[in-house]
Amino acid sequence: MATSEQLAESARFSVENIGGIDRTEVDIPPGVTVLTGKNATNRTSFLRAIMCAMGSERVSLKGDADEGGVELSLDGETYERRLSRAGEGITYEGDAYLEDPEVADLFAFLLETNDARQAAAREEELRDVIMRPVDIDAIRAEIRRLESEKGEINDELARIESRKRDLPELERKRTSVQERIEEKREELSELEERIDDSSRNVEEGRKEQAELESRLQELRETRSELESIRRKIERQEESISSLKRERTELEEDLADLPEAPMGDHRDLESDIDRLRTQRQELNTEINELRSLIQYNEERLEAEDYELLQGDDADGDVTDQLVGDDAETVVCWTCGSSVDREQIESTIERLKSLRSEKVEDLNDVKTRLEERKQEQREAERKQQRRTEVEEKLDEIDAELDRRNDRVEALKSNRESLTDDVEALEAEVDSLESADFDEILSLHKEANQLEFEIDSLETDLEEVESEIEEVESEIERAKQLRETRSELVDQLTDQRTKIDQIEAEAVDAFNGHMESILDLLGYENIERIWIERIETPAADDAQTRFELHIVRTTDNGAAYEDTIDHLSESEREVTGLIFALAGYLVHDLHETVPFMLLDSLEAIDSNRIAALVEYFADYADFLVVALLPEDAQALDDDFTRVRSI
């Protein structure tokens, strides 16, 4: 068990069966903590335990254990994760500090097998590493949403434009109706004068005349009501026809949409989960192979044949090697002597296997993206199908309602028709020789008043339609402004990925320059990333190319490539790239721990400068160092010498 010199506000870790650790408790105070000791002292295992508490799954159980876990007490909160073996994999339960540890895994937990370090050191594709934290799917979904909204506005503007073309005809119709109303009113005025003249000449039968006028008034009102019913029936029938046309169009759309039973969706989800699991397994296998190859190469180069039991050694590591001389070595797995060439051949086979795994990984990524795209398309079609089916149900319900309304109106129309016929018969019975002329005049006046009422109703409808069109024309201005804003947003979204890439590259280059200046390598002038667009069949793709500018003894600068660097220079390059990522993503604001391991490629003074620099960022900076490298660090830093 190890304790720090400072316990106030410490982060306390309780670790069980992680890596090479059986059980331990360690307190880590804020600031810099140096895990110092020789190899095989569980330093890296403890760093992975910290990662596990943060939420990472890049951690392994002890070789002889089926269960393990980490508990972290920090700022009054407790976070616990339990690990269990499940076949060849590991399951994780419990609450971690981070909801999504992906960015931290890339740029805060800088162990030897860190993806960002390895990508830069091994000349792998940097774009995947840099852009991995960016949710490209969310950007594409937003583009689809904006395009859909823009399409709806375009449809609405087209409809308004069509109605706008009807406006001159509506205005002509309004003028015509107004003129006809004026003509009818003039006719009615003349007729009323004639009625008045005729009434003065009739001295008798005023009672009959009053009754006749009453019946004529009732007849006019009943005819007006009957005409109103007829108009309502026409409007309902027009709406029914429109609804039927819409239903036909929707039924055609529905016929074009394949049925998507839930089983298909489950198959897609199952395939996606399976491919994600394959991707994770392949990533793990590739990282393990990379570490294994690198370790064996270093052992052969150093010809260090002492039997080691590293704290991260897994019971199933293929070839942990020791040897006697340049020709033969002793396998520390079985203890037998083998030719050095045989070991080198094994390493080459491991490299070949890793290349095959990388190809398999790329294939899995491609298939995963294809299945995710199929899933998105299936979900879109299923959503559209649901919307169409719901709309069809609404239309059917509306058709039923309107048909019922038409039936009721027709029944009312029949009743009013009967009333009109009865009133007309009653009026006819009141006719007499004395009242033939005035009766005829009243009938004519009654008809004119009915026609004027009808024309005024037409005028109200035309004016209402004109006002509606003019209102929509006014609304079209706002719609065009909204569409313009959508176009701007679409442009921003479509260029967002390019902008993010360009900004990320600039940020990485700036921070790498600062870190390189801090380390002060005389023969490495600059490390920078170039964003290169390459034409593709459907879209512009980009790749990120790493450049190294070196200087000769006489100060001349020239550009070199990563494959020309020494192994230690590669390691330094990878570390600089990963450290820049930590600063680019401001991880000190969200991740309390920064972890550094495998810094042997850097001399102790530069390690000390690097630790001092990043101590100002991370709340907890935990660095694993050999004793000789730890000597150069500030004595005030906390030391943990055993775990």
C-alpha positions as CSV (number, residue, x, y, z in Angstrom):
1,M,0.0,0.0,0.0
2,A,1.3,3.5,-0.8
3,T,0.3,6.8,0.7
4,S,1.2,10.4,-0.4
5,E,2.7,13.1,1.7
6,Q,-0.4,15.2,1.2
7,L,-3.8,13.7,2.0
8,A,-6.0,16.9,1.8
9,E,-8.4,16.8,-1.2
10,S,-6.7,13.6,-2.4
11,A,-8.2,11.2,-4.8
12,R,-8.3,7.7,-3.2
13,F,-8.2,4.6,-5.3
14,S,-9.0,1.1,-4.2
15,V,-7.9,-1.4,-6.8
16,E,-8.4,-5.1,-7.1
17,N,-7.2,-7.6,-9.7
18,I,-6.3,-4.9,-12.4
19,G,-3.3,-5.7,-14.6
20,G,-0.6,-7.1,-12.3
21,I,-2.2,-5.7,-9.1
22,D,-3.7,-8.0,-6.5
23,R,-5.1,-5.4,-4.2
24,T,-4.0,-1.9,-3.2
25,E,-5.1,1.5,-2.0
26,V,-3.4,4.6,-3.2
27,D,-4.0,8.3,-2.4
28,I,-3.2,10.8,-5.1
29,P,-3.1,14.5,-4.1
30,P,-3.8,17.3,-6.5
31,G,-0.8,18.4,-8.5
32,V,2.0,16.1,-9.8
33,T,2.4,12.6,-8.6
34,V,5.4,10.5,-9.7
35,L,5.1,6.8,-9.8
36,T,8.8,5.8,-9.6
37,G,10.4,2.4,-9.6
38,K,12.0,-0.2,-11.7
39,N,10.1,-2.3,-14.3
40,A,7.6,-4.8,-13.0
41,T,6.4,-2.5,-10.2
42,N,2.7,-2.2,-11.4
43,R,3.1,1.4,-12.3
44,T,1.3,1.0,-15.6
45,S,-1.3,-1.3,-14.1
46,F,-2.2,1.5,-11.6
47,L,-2.4,4.1,-14.4
48,R,-4.8,1.7,-16.2
49,A,-6.8,1.5,-12.9
50,I,-7.1,5.3,-13.0
51,M,-8.3,5.1,-16.6
52,C,-10.9,2.4,-15.6
53,A,-12.3,4.7,-12.9
54,M,-12.5,7.5,-15.4
55,G,-14.6,5.3,-17.7
56,S,-12.0,3.7,-20.1
57,E,-12.3,0.1,-21.2
58,R,-8.7,-0.1,-22.1
59,V,-7.9,-2.1,-19.0
60,S,-7.4,-5.8,-18.3
61,L,-8.1,-8.1,-15.4
62,K,-5.3,-9.9,-13.6
63,G,-4.4,-13.1,-15.5
64,D,-5.6,-15.5,-12.7
65,A,-8.7,-13.5,-11.8
66,D,-12.2,-13.6,-13.1
67,E,-13.4,-10.4,-11.4
68,G,-11.9,-7.1,-10.3
69,G,-12.7,-3.5,-9.9
70,V,-11.7,0.1,-9.1
71,E,-13.3,2.5,-6.6
72,L,-12.5,6.2,-6.7
73,S,-13.3,8.7,-4.0
74,L,-13.0,12.3,-5.3
75,D,-14.6,15.6,-4.1
76,G,-17.0,13.8,-1.8
77,E,-18.3,11.5,-4.5
78,T,-17.6,7.8,-5.0
79,Y,-17.2,6.1,-8.4
80,E,-17.0,2.3,-8.6
81,R,-16.6,0.0,-11.6
82,R,-16.6,-3.8,-11.6
83,L,-15.0,-5.9,-14.2
84,S,-15.9,-9.6,-15.0
85,R,-14.6,-12.0,-17.6
86,A,-17.2,-13.0,-20.2
87,G,-15.7,-15.5,-22.6
88,E,-12.7,-13.8,-24.3
89,G,-13.9,-10.4,-23.3
90,I,-14.6,-8.3,-20.2
91,T,-17.9,-6.8,-19.1
92,Y,-18.0,-3.5,-17.1
93,E,-20.6,-2.4,-14.5
94,G,-20.9,0.6,-12.3
95,D,-20.6,4.4,-12.6
96,A,-17.5,6.0,-14.0
97,Y,-16.4,9.6,-13.7
98,L,-16.8,10.3,-17.4
99,E,-19.9,9.5,-19.4
100,D,-17.8,9.3,-22.6
101,P,-14.1,8.6,-22.2
102,E,-13.2,8.5,-25.9
103,V,-11.4,11.9,-26.1
104,A,-9.6,11.2,-22.8
105,D,-8.5,7.8,-24.0
106,L,-7.0,9.6,-27.0
107,F,-5.4,12.6,-25.5
108,A,-5.3,12.5,-21.7
109,F,-4.3,8.9,-20.9
110,L,-0.9,8.9,-22.7
111,L,0.4,5.4,-22.1
112,E,2.7,3.6,-24.5
113,T,-0.2,2.0,-26.4
114,N,-2.2,5.2,-26.7
115,D,-3.8,5.4,-30.1
116,A,-2.8,9.0,-30.7
117,R,0.9,8.4,-29.9
118,Q,1.0,5.2,-32.0
119,A,-0.8,6.8,-35.0
120,A,1.8,9.6,-35.2
121,A,4.8,7.4,-34.4
122,R,3.8,4.7,-36.9
123,E,2.8,6.9,-39.7
124,E,-0.9,5.9,-39.5
125,E,-3.9,7.9,-40.7
126,L,-4.0,10.9,-38.3
127,R,-7.4,12.2,-39.6
128,D,-9.2,9.3,-37.9
129,V,-7.6,10.1,-34.6
130,I,-8.1,13.9,-34.8
131,M,-11.7,13.7,-36.0
132,R,-12.8,10.7,-33.9
133,P,-14.3,13.0,-31.1
134,V,-16.4,14.8,-33.7
135,D,-20.0,13.6,-34.1
136,I,-20.1,13.5,-38.0
137,D,-23.4,11.6,-37.9
138,A,-25.0,14.5,-36.0
139,I,-23.8,17.0,-38.5
140,R,-25.2,14.9,-41.4
141,A,-28.5,14.5,-39.5
142,E,-28.7,18.3,-39.1
143,I,-28.1,18.8,-42.8
144,R,-31.0,16.4,-43.7
145,R,-33.3,18.2,-41.3
146,L,-32.4,21.6,-42.8
147,E,-32.8,20.3,-46.3
148,S,-36.3,18.9,-45.4
149,E,-37.3,22.2,-43.8
150,K,-36.1,24.1,-46.9
151,G,-38.0,21.7,-49.2
152,E,-41.2,22.4,-47.2
153,I,-40.7,26.1,-47.5
154,N,-40.1,25.8,-51.3
155,D,-43.3,23.8,-51.6
156,E,-45.2,26.5,-49.7
157,L,-43.7,29.3,-51.8
158,A,-44.6,27.4,-55.0
159,R,-48.2,27.1,-53.7
160,I,-48.3,30.8,-52.8
161,E,-46.9,31.7,-56.2
162,S,-49.6,29.7,-57.9
163,R,-52.3,31.5,-55.9
164,K,-50.6,34.8,-56.6
165,R,-51.1,34.1,-60.3
166,D,-54.9,33.8,-59.6
167,L,-55.0,37.2,-58.0
168,P,-55.7,39.3,-61.3
169,E,-58.6,37.0,-62.2
170,L,-60.0,37.3,-58.6
171,E,-59.8,41.1,-58.8
172,R,-61.6,41.1,-62.2
173,K,-64.2,38.8,-60.7
174,R,-64.7,41.1,-57.8
175,T,-65.1,44.1,-60.1
176,S,-67.6,42.2,-62.2
177,V,-69.7,41.2,-59.2
178,Q,-69.7,44.7,-57.9
179,E,-70.9,46.0,-61.2
180,R,-73.7,43.4,-61.3
181,I,-74.8,44.2,-57.8
182,E,-75.0,47.9,-58.7
183,E,-77.1,47.0,-61.8
184,K,-79.4,44.9,-59.8
185,R,-79.9,47.6,-57.2
186,E,-80.7,50.1,-59.9
187,E,-83.3,47.7,-61.3
188,L,-84.7,47.1,-57.8
189,S,-84.9,50.9,-57.2
190,E,-86.9,51.4,-60.4
191,L,-89.2,48.4,-59.5
192,E,-89.9,49.7,-56.0
193,E,-91.0,53.1,-57.5
194,R,-93.4,51.2,-59.8
195,I,-94.7,49.2,-56.8
196,D,-95.3,52.4,-54.9
197,D,-97.2,53.9,-57.8
198,S,-99.3,50.7,-58.2
199,S,-100.0,50.6,-54.5
200,R,-101.5,54.1,-54.5
201,N,-104.0,53.1,-57.2
202,V,-105.2,50.1,-55.2
203,E,-107.6,51.1,-52.4
204,E,-109.0,47.7,-51.5
205,G,-107.5,44.4,-50.6
206,R,-104.8,45.9,-48.5
207,K,-105.1,43.0,-46.1
208,E,-104.5,40.6,-49.0
209,Q,-101.6,42.7,-50.2
210,A,-100.0,42.7,-46.8
211,E,-100.4,38.9,-46.6
212,L,-99.0,38.6,-50.1
213,E,-96.0,40.8,-49.2
214,S,-95.4,38.7,-46.1
215,R,-95.4,35.5,-48.1
216,L,-93.1,37.0,-50.7
217,Q,-90.7,38.1,-48.0
218,E,-90.8,34.6,-46.5
219,L,-90.3,33.1,-50.0
220,R,-87.3,35.3,-50.6
221,E,-85.7,34.4,-47.2
222,T,-86.3,30.7,-47.8
223,R,-84.8,30.8,-51.3
224,S,-81.8,32.6,-49.9
225,E,-81.4,29.9,-47.2
226,L,-81.8,27.3,-49.9
227,E,-79.1,28.9,-52.0
228,S,-76.8,29.1,-49.0
229,I,-77.3,25.3,-48.4
230,R,-76.5,24.6,-52.1
231,R,-73.3,26.6,-51.8
232,K,-72.3,24.7,-48.6
233,I,-72.9,21.4,-50.4
234,E,-70.7,22.6,-53.3
235,R,-67.9,23.6,-50.9
236,Q,-68.1,20.3,-49.0
237,E,-68.0,18.3,-52.3
238,E,-65.0,20.3,-53.5
239,S,-63.2,19.6,-50.2
240,I,-64.2,15.9,-50.5
241,S,-62.7,15.8,-54.0
242,S,-59.5,17.5,-52.8
243,L,-59.2,15.1,-49.9
244,K,-59.7,12.1,-52.2
245,R,-56.9,13.4,-54.5
246,E,-54.6,13.8,-51.5
247,R,-55.5,10.3,-50.4
248,T,-54.7,8.9,-53.8
249,E,-51.3,10.7,-53.8
250,L,-50.6,9.4,-50.3
251,E,-51.6,5.9,-51.2
252,E,-49.1,6.1,-54.2
253,D,-46.4,7.3,-51.8
254,L,-47.3,4.4,-49.4
255,A,-47.0,1.9,-52.2
256,D,-43.5,3.2,-52.9
257,L,-42.5,2.7,-49.3
258,P,-41.6,-0.9,-48.5
259,E,-43.0,-2.3,-45.3
260,A,-40.3,-2.4,-42.6
261,P,-41.3,-5.1,-40.1
262,M,-39.6,-4.8,-36.7
263,G,-37.6,-7.9,-37.4
264,D,-35.7,-6.1,-40.1
265,H,-34.8,-3.3,-37.7
266,R,-33.7,-5.9,-35.1
267,D,-31.5,-7.5,-37.7
268,L,-29.9,-4.1,-38.5
269,E,-29.4,-3.4,-34.8
270,S,-28.0,-6.8,-34.3
271,D,-25.6,-6.4,-37.2
272,I,-24.5,-3.0,-35.9
273,D,-23.9,-4.3,-32.4
274,R,-22.0,-7.3,-33.8
275,L,-19.8,-5.0,-36.0
276,R,-19.2,-2.6,-33.1
277,T,-18.1,-5.6,-31.0
278,Q,-15.8,-6.8,-33.9
279,R,-14.4,-3.3,-34.2
280,Q,-13.6,-3.1,-30.5
281,E,-12.1,-6.6,-30.5
282,L,-10.0,-5.8,-33.5
283,N,-8.8,-2.5,-31.9
284,T,-7.8,-4.4,-28.8
285,E,-6.0,-7.2,-30.8
286,I,-4.2,-4.6,-32.9
287,N,-3.0,-2.7,-29.8
288,E,-1.9,-5.9,-28.1
289,L,0.0,-7.0,-31.2
290,R,1.6,-3.5,-31.5
291,S,2.7,-3.7,-27.9
292,L,3.9,-7.3,-28.2
293,I,5.9,-6.5,-31.4
294,Q,7.4,-3.4,-30.0
295,Y,8.4,-5.1,-26.7
296,N,10.0,-8.1,-28.5
297,E,11.9,-5.9,-30.9
298,E,13.2,-3.9,-28.0
299,R,14.2,-7.0,-26.1
300,L,16.1,-8.4,-29.1
301,E,17.8,-5.1,-29.7
302,A,18.9,-4.7,-26.1
303,E,19.7,-8.4,-25.8
304,D,18.4,-8.2,-22.3
305,Y,17.8,-11.8,-21.4
306,E,16.8,-11.5,-17.8
307,L,13.5,-13.2,-16.9
308,L,11.0,-10.3,-16.4
309,Q,7.5,-10.4,-15.0
310,G,6.2,-7.1,-16.1
311,D,3.2,-5.6,-14.3
312,D,1.2,-5.5,-17.5
313,A,2.2,-9.0,-18.6
314,D,-0.7,-11.1,-19.6
315,G,-0.6,-14.9,-19.0
316,D,-1.3,-15.5,-22.7
317,V,1.4,-13.2,-24.2
318,T,2.9,-15.1,-27.1
319,D,6.7,-14.7,-26.9
320,Q,8.4,-13.0,-23.9
321,L,11.9,-13.5,-24.9
322,V,15.4,-13.7,-23.3
323,G,18.6,-15.0,-24.8
324,D,22.3,-15.9,-24.5
325,D,24.0,-14.4,-27.5
326,A,23.5,-13.0,-30.9
327,E,22.7,-16.4,-32.4
328,T,20.3,-18.0,-29.9
329,V,17.9,-16.8,-27.3
330,V,15.9,-18.5,-24.6
331,C,12.1,-18.4,-24.7
332,W,11.0,-17.2,-21.3
333,T,7.6,-18.9,-21.9
334,C,9.0,-22.4,-22.2
335,G,12.7,-21.9,-21.3
336,S,14.1,-23.6,-24.5
337,S,16.9,-22.1,-26.7
338,V,15.9,-21.1,-30.1
339,D,17.6,-19.4,-33.1
340,R,17.4,-15.7,-33.1
341,E,16.2,-15.8,-36.7
342,Q,13.3,-17.9,-35.6
343,I,12.3,-15.2,-33.1
344,E,12.7,-12.6,-35.8
345,S,10.6,-14.7,-38.1
346,T,7.9,-14.9,-35.4
347,I,8.0,-11.1,-35.0
348,E,7.5,-10.7,-38.8
349,R,4.6,-13.1,-38.7
350,L,3.1,-11.0,-35.9
351,K,3.6,-7.9,-38.0
352,S,1.9,-9.6,-40.9
353,L,-1.0,-10.7,-38.6
354,R,-1.3,-7.1,-37.4
355,S,-1.5,-5.8,-41.0
356,E,-4.2,-8.4,-41.7
357,K,-6.1,-7.2,-38.6
358,V,-5.8,-3.6,-39.7
359,E,-7.3,-4.6,-43.1
360,D,-10.0,-6.5,-41.2
361,L,-10.7,-3.4,-39.0
362,N,-11.0,-1.1,-42.0
363,D,-13.4,-3.6,-43.6
364,V,-15.5,-3.8,-40.4
365,K,-15.5,0.1,-40.2
366,T,-16.8,0.3,-43.8
367,R,-19.5,-2.4,-43.3
368,L,-20.5,-0.7,-40.0
369,E,-20.9,2.6,-41.6
370,E,-23.0,1.0,-44.4
371,R,-25.2,-0.8,-41.9
372,K,-25.6,2.4,-39.9
373,Q,-26.6,4.2,-43.1
374,E,-29.1,1.5,-43.9
375,Q,-30.5,1.8,-40.4
376,R,-30.9,5.6,-40.8
377,E,-32.6,5.1,-44.2
378,A,-34.8,2.4,-42.8
379,E,-35.8,4.6,-39.9
380,R,-36.5,7.5,-42.2
381,K,-38.7,5.3,-44.4
382,Q,-40.4,3.8,-41.4
383,Q,-41.1,7.3,-40.0
384,R,-42.4,8.5,-43.4
385,R,-44.6,5.4,-43.7
386,T,-46.0,6.1,-40.2
387,E,-46.6,9.7,-41.1
388,V,-48.4,8.7,-44.3
389,E,-50.5,6.1,-42.6
390,E,-51.5,8.6,-39.9
391,K,-52.4,11.2,-42.5
392,L,-54.5,8.6,-44.4
393,D,-56.4,7.8,-41.2
394,E,-56.9,11.5,-40.7
395,I,-58.2,11.9,-44.3
396,D,-60.5,8.9,-43.9
397,A,-61.9,10.4,-40.7
398,E,-62.3,13.8,-42.4
399,L,-64.0,12.3,-45.4
400,D,-66.5,10.5,-43.2
401,R,-67.2,13.7,-41.3
402,R,-67.7,15.7,-44.5
403,N,-69.8,13.0,-46.2
404,D,-72.1,13.0,-43.1
405,R,-72.2,16.8,-43.3
406,V,-73.2,16.6,-47.0
407,E,-75.9,14.1,-46.3
408,A,-77.3,16.4,-43.6
409,L,-77.2,19.4,-45.9
410,K,-78.9,17.5,-48.7
411,S,-81.6,16.5,-46.3
412,N,-82.0,20.2,-45.3
413,R,-82.0,21.2,-49.0
414,E,-84.9,18.8,-49.7
415,S,-86.9,20.3,-46.8
416,L,-86.2,23.9,-48.0
417,T,-87.1,23.0,-51.6
418,D,-90.5,21.7,-50.3
419,D,-90.9,24.9,-48.3
420,V,-90.2,27.0,-51.4
421,E,-92.7,25.0,-53.5
422,A,-95.3,25.4,-50.8
423,L,-94.8,29.2,-50.5
424,E,-94.9,29.6,-54.3
425,A,-98.2,27.8,-54.3
426,E,-99.5,29.9,-51.5
427,V,-98.4,33.1,-53.3
428,D,-100.1,31.9,-56.5
429,S,-103.4,31.3,-54.6
430,L,-103.3,34.9,-53.4
431,E,-103.2,36.2,-56.9
432,S,-106.3,37.9,-58.3
433,A,-107.2,40.0,-61.3
434,D,-106.9,43.1,-59.1
435,F,-103.5,42.3,-57.9
436,D,-102.0,40.7,-61.0
437,E,-99.8,43.7,-61.7
438,I,-98.7,44.4,-58.2
439,L,-98.2,40.7,-57.6
440,S,-96.0,40.5,-60.7
441,L,-94.0,43.5,-59.5
442,H,-93.6,42.0,-56.0
443,K,-92.4,38.7,-57.5
444,E,-89.9,40.5,-59.7
445,A,-88.7,42.6,-56.8
446,N,-88.4,39.5,-54.6
447,Q,-86.3,37.8,-57.3
448,L,-84.0,40.9,-57.6
449,E,-83.5,41.0,-53.8
450,F,-82.6,37.3,-53.9
451,E,-80.1,37.8,-56.7
452,I,-78.6,40.8,-54.9
453,D,-78.2,38.7,-51.7
454,S,-76.6,36.0,-53.7
455,L,-74.2,38.4,-55.5
456,E,-73.2,40.0,-52.2
457,T,-72.4,36.5,-50.8
458,D,-70.2,35.9,-53.9
459,L,-68.6,39.3,-53.4
460,E,-67.8,38.4,-49.7
461,E,-66.2,35.1,-50.8
462,V,-64.1,36.7,-53.6
463,E,-62.9,39.5,-51.3
464,S,-62.1,37.0,-48.5
465,E,-60.1,34.9,-51.0
466,I,-58.3,38.1,-52.3
467,E,-57.4,39.0,-48.7
468,E,-56.2,35.5,-48.0
469,V,-53.9,35.5,-51.2
470,E,-52.6,39.0,-50.3
471,S,-51.9,37.8,-46.7
472,E,-50.0,34.7,-48.1
473,I,-48.0,37.0,-50.5
474,E,-47.0,39.0,-47.5
475,R,-46.1,35.8,-45.6
476,A,-44.0,34.7,-48.6
477,K,-41.6,37.5,-47.8
478,Q,-41.0,36.0,-44.3
479,L,-40.7,32.5,-45.8
480,R,-38.0,33.7,-48.3
481,E,-36.1,35.3,-45.4
482,T,-36.4,32.0,-43.4
483,R,-35.3,30.0,-46.5
484,S,-32.3,32.4,-46.9
485,E,-31.3,31.7,-43.3
486,L,-31.7,28.0,-43.9
487,V,-29.5,28.2,-46.9
488,D,-26.8,29.9,-44.8
489,Q,-27.2,27.3,-42.1
490,L,-26.9,24.5,-44.7
491,T,-23.8,26.1,-46.1
492,D,-22.3,26.3,-42.6
493,Q,-23.2,22.7,-41.9
494,R,-21.9,21.4,-45.2
495,T,-18.6,23.2,-44.7
496,K,-18.6,22.5,-40.9
497,I,-16.6,19.3,-41.3
498,D,-14.0,21.1,-43.4
499,Q,-13.9,24.0,-40.9
500,I,-13.5,21.6,-38.0
501,E,-10.7,19.8,-39.8
502,A,-8.9,23.0,-40.7
503,E,-9.3,24.5,-37.2
504,A,-8.2,21.2,-35.6
505,V,-5.1,21.0,-37.8
506,D,-4.2,24.7,-37.0
507,A,-4.7,24.1,-33.3
508,F,-2.6,20.9,-33.4
509,N,0.2,22.7,-35.3
510,G,0.3,25.6,-32.9
511,H,0.4,23.4,-29.8
512,M,3.0,21.0,-31.3
513,E,5.2,24.0,-32.1
514,S,5.0,25.2,-28.5
515,I,5.7,21.8,-27.0
516,L,8.6,21.3,-29.5
517,D,10.1,24.6,-28.4
518,L,9.8,23.6,-24.8
519,L,11.7,20.3,-25.4
520,G,14.3,22.1,-27.5
521,Y,15.5,19.5,-29.9
522,E,18.3,20.9,-32.0
523,N,17.9,18.7,-35.0
524,I,14.0,18.9,-35.2
525,E,13.0,22.3,-36.4
526,R,9.2,21.8,-36.7
527,I,6.5,19.1,-36.7
528,W,3.3,20.0,-38.5
529,I,0.3,18.5,-40.1
530,E,-0.9,19.2,-43.6
531,R,-4.6,18.8,-44.5
532,I,-4.8,17.5,-48.1
533,E,-8.0,17.1,-50.1
534,T,-8.1,14.2,-52.5
535,P,-10.8,13.9,-55.2
536,A,-13.2,11.0,-54.8
537,A,-16.1,9.7,-56.8
538,D,-18.9,11.4,-54.8
539,D,-17.3,13.7,-52.4
540,A,-14.0,15.4,-51.5
541,Q,-12.1,13.3,-49.0
542,T,-9.2,14.6,-46.9
543,R,-6.1,13.1,-45.3
544,F,-3.8,14.5,-42.7
545,E,-0.1,14.2,-43.5
546,L,2.6,14.6,-40.9
547,H,5.7,16.6,-41.8
548,I,9.0,16.9,-40.0
549,V,11.4,19.7,-40.7
550,R,14.9,19.0,-39.6
551,T,18.1,20.9,-39.6
552,T,21.7,19.9,-40.5
553,D,24.8,20.7,-38.4
554,N,25.4,23.8,-40.4
555,G,21.8,25.1,-39.8
556,A,20.2,24.2,-43.1
557,A,16.5,23.1,-42.9
558,Y,15.1,20.3,-44.9
559,E,11.9,18.3,-44.8
560,D,11.9,14.7,-43.7
561,T,9.3,11.9,-43.2
562,I,8.4,9.9,-40.2
563,D,9.8,6.7,-41.6
564,H,13.3,8.2,-41.7
565,L,13.2,9.0,-38.0
566,S,14.9,6.9,-35.4
567,E,12.7,4.9,-33.0
568,S,13.2,7.4,-30.2
569,E,12.4,10.3,-32.5
570,R,9.2,8.5,-33.6
571,E,8.2,8.1,-30.0
572,V,8.9,11.7,-29.3
573,T,6.8,12.7,-32.3
574,G,3.9,10.6,-31.2
575,L,4.1,12.0,-27.7
576,I,4.1,15.6,-29.0
577,F,1.1,14.9,-31.2
578,A,-0.9,13.4,-28.3
579,L,0.1,16.2,-25.9
580,A,-1.1,18.7,-28.4
581,G,-4.4,16.9,-28.6
582,Y,-4.8,17.4,-24.8
583,L,-4.4,21.1,-25.2
584,V,-6.6,21.3,-28.3
585,H,-9.5,19.7,-26.6
586,D,-9.0,21.6,-23.3
587,L,-9.2,18.3,-21.5
588,H,-8.0,19.9,-18.2
589,E,-11.5,21.4,-18.0
590,T,-13.4,18.1,-18.0
591,V,-10.9,15.3,-17.1
592,P,-9.2,15.7,-13.7
593,F,-6.4,13.2,-14.5
594,M,-3.6,13.4,-17.0
595,L,-1.5,10.2,-17.3
596,L,2.0,9.9,-18.7
597,D,3.9,6.7,-19.2
598,S,6.8,5.3,-21.3
599,L,8.8,8.5,-21.6
600,E,12.1,6.7,-21.9
601,A,12.7,8.2,-25.4
602,I,13.0,11.6,-23.7
603,D,15.9,12.6,-21.5
604,S,15.2,13.4,-17.8
605,N,15.7,17.2,-18.1
606,R,13.1,17.4,-20.9
607,I,10.7,15.1,-19.0
608,A,11.1,17.5,-16.1
609,A,10.3,20.5,-18.3
610,L,7.3,18.7,-19.9
611,V,5.9,17.8,-16.4
612,E,6.3,21.4,-15.2
613,Y,4.5,22.7,-18.3
614,F,1.5,20.4,-18.0
615,A,1.3,20.7,-14.2
616,D,-0.3,24.1,-14.8
617,Y,-3.2,22.4,-16.6
618,A,-4.2,19.1,-15.1
619,D,-5.7,18.9,-11.6
620,F,-3.9,15.5,-11.1
621,L,-0.9,14.8,-13.3
622,V,0.3,11.2,-12.7
623,V,3.6,10.2,-14.4
624,A,5.3,6.9,-14.3
625,L,9.1,7.2,-14.4
626,L,12.3,5.1,-13.9
627,P,14.2,6.3,-10.7
628,E,17.0,7.9,-12.8
629,D,14.4,10.0,-14.8
630,A,12.5,10.9,-11.7
631,Q,15.5,12.5,-10.1
632,A,15.3,15.5,-12.4
633,L,11.8,16.4,-11.2
634,D,11.0,18.9,-8.5
635,D,11.5,17.3,-5.0
636,D,8.2,18.9,-3.9
637,F,6.3,16.5,-6.3
638,T,4.6,13.6,-4.5
639,R,6.4,10.3,-5.0
640,V,4.8,6.9,-4.9
641,R,7.4,4.2,-4.8
642,S,5.4,1.0,-4.4
643,I,1.9,-0.1,-5.4
